[in-house]
Amino acid sequence: MTILMLVAMAYYITGNMVHEVVGVVVFSLFIIHNFLNRRWYKAIFKGKYNVRRVIQIGINLLFLVTMTLMIISAVLISSDLFPFIPIDNDMTLRQIHVQTAYWGFVIMAVHIGLSWEMIISSVRRMTGITGASRIRTIMLRVLAVLIVAYGVQSSFEGDMGSKLLFYNPFGWSYNNSTIRFLIDHLSIMGIYVCGTHYALKFVPNQEKRGV
């Protein structure tokens, strides 16, 4: 779903039809993802709260709202898959769609960062890795630093800050290949995934009563 969302963001590389088809697939996977995790919603008001849980709930709900706005606006401004909807070139809807797409991209990376330990545990189980390795840990941390460094460079080169804060009615063009687009944006995601994962190490675990 993450890769497909990045492909959907590569609008000026793929074209509108591919953009809309991939968007529908992402929407379908998003529904399935939330359905499979429906117990999480039922447990929001149960149990005790700590700082980590409050952050996780806030990010997840913000991601849900952002994705919902992006999907609704996408359907309303569709020109290929849903051309029968009577809305013509509504700039406000286009702005909502573009801005929520970029913010959704960032929030998605933070969402992944919040679950990074669980993801690593799943990878270890699938690969059969059980023991700790100092060399492997150092290599992975060096790789993380390189990804973040390249991500920072890609952020500046791609004007990511401007895309998050300003709407360009003429669109944000991209002159490189699809593979380069994916590499650049995956590395930008790496900033937020790594940043969130390591920032959580400084968040206290003391629990307090739920509201």
Solvent accessible surface area in square Angstrom, and as a share of the most:
residue,aa,sasa,rsa
1,M,74,0.33
2,T,35,0.20
3,I,87,0.44
4,L,55,0.28
5,M,5,0.02
6,L,0,0.00
7,V,29,0.16
8,A,12,0.10
9,M,28,0.12
10,A,3,0.02
11,Y,77,0.29
12,Y,118,0.45
13,I,55,0.28
14,T,36,0.21
15,G,32,0.31
16,N,42,0.21
17,M,96,0.43
18,V,68,0.39
19,H,36,0.16
20,E,22,0.10
21,V,67,0.38
22,V,17,0.10
23,G,29,0.28
24,V,60,0.34
25,V,62,0.36
26,V,6,0.03
27,F,79,0.33
28,S,47,0.30
29,L,62,0.31
30,F,12,0.05
31,I,90,0.46
32,I,90,0.46
33,H,69,0.31
34,N,29,0.15
35,F,120,0.50
36,L,123,0.61
37,N,66,0.34
38,R,105,0.38
39,R,193,0.70
40,W,65,0.23
41,Y,71,0.27
42,K,138,0.58
43,A,41,0.32
44,I,18,0.09
45,F,179,0.75
46,K,133,0.56
47,G,63,0.60
48,K,103,0.44
49,Y,30,0.12
50,N,28,0.14
51,V,59,0.34
52,R,67,0.24
53,R,52,0.19
54,V,71,0.41
55,I,64,0.33
56,Q,61,0.27
57,I,17,0.09
58,G,40,0.38
59,I,34,0.17
60,N,22,0.11
61,L,67,0.33
62,L,93,0.46
63,F,12,0.05
64,L,55,0.27
65,V,81,0.47
66,T,11,0.06
67,M,2,0.01
68,T,57,0.33
69,L,84,0.42
70,M,20,0.09
71,I,25,0.13
72,I,92,0.47
73,S,2,0.01
74,A,34,0.26
75,V,51,0.29
76,L,50,0.25
77,I,28,0.14
78,S,15,0.09
79,S,71,0.46
80,D,57,0.29
81,L,60,0.30
82,F,61,0.25
83,P,85,0.54
84,F,154,0.64
85,I,39,0.20
86,P,128,0.80
87,I,58,0.29
88,D,129,0.67
89,N,112,0.58
90,D,51,0.27
91,M,94,0.42
92,T,89,0.52
93,L,31,0.15
94,R,75,0.27
95,Q,83,0.37
96,I,61,0.31
97,H,25,0.11
98,V,41,0.23
99,Q,29,0.13
100,T,17,0.10
101,A,15,0.12
102,Y,26,0.10
103,W,103,0.36
104,G,0,0.00
105,F,0,0.00
106,V,12,0.07
107,I,12,0.06
108,M,6,0.03
109,A,0,0.00
110,V,28,0.16
111,H,39,0.17
112,I,33,0.17
113,G,1,0.01
114,L,26,0.13
115,S,23,0.15
116,W,83,0.29
117,E,100,0.45
118,M,129,0.58
119,I,57,0.29
120,I,54,0.27
121,S,47,0.30
122,S,33,0.21
123,V,63,0.36
124,R,119,0.44
125,R,174,0.64
126,M,152,0.68
127,T,83,0.48
128,G,55,0.53
129,I,63,0.32
130,T,134,0.78
131,G,48,0.47
132,A,109,0.85
133,S,35,0.22
134,R,196,0.72
135,I,125,0.64
136,R,76,0.28
137,T,53,0.31
138,I,88,0.44
139,M,127,0.57
140,L,100,0.50
141,R,136,0.50
142,V,79,0.45
143,L,92,0.46
144,A,19,0.15
145,V,100,0.58
146,L,111,0.55
147,I,63,0.32
148,V,41,0.24
149,A,58,0.45
150,Y,71,0.27
151,G,0,0.00
152,V,63,0.36
153,Q,92,0.41
154,S,6,0.04
155,S,23,0.15
156,F,158,0.66
157,E,108,0.48
158,G,23,0.22
159,D,74,0.38
160,M,6,0.03
161,G,43,0.41
162,S,38,0.24
163,K,16,0.07
164,L,20,0.10
165,L,122,0.61
166,F,132,0.55
167,Y,46,0.17
168,N,42,0.22
169,P,76,0.48
170,F,177,0.74
171,G,19,0.19
172,W,56,0.20
173,S,87,0.56
174,Y,45,0.17
175,N,148,0.76
176,N,67,0.34
177,S,67,0.43
178,T,47,0.28
179,I,113,0.58
180,R,84,0.31
181,F,11,0.05
182,L,29,0.14
183,I,88,0.45
184,D,9,0.05
185,H,7,0.03
186,L,72,0.36
187,S,7,0.05
188,I,3,0.01
189,M,8,0.04
190,G,9,0.09
191,I,39,0.20
192,Y,63,0.24
193,V,14,0.08
194,C,27,0.16
195,G,40,0.39
196,T,19,0.11
197,H,27,0.12
198,Y,79,0.30
199,A,54,0.42
200,L,22,0.11
201,K,106,0.45
202,F,177,0.74
203,V,26,0.15
204,P,69,0.43
205,N,95,0.49
206,Q,136,0.61
207,E,108,0.48
208,K,120,0.51
209,R,190,0.69
210,G,34,0.32
211,V,187,1.08
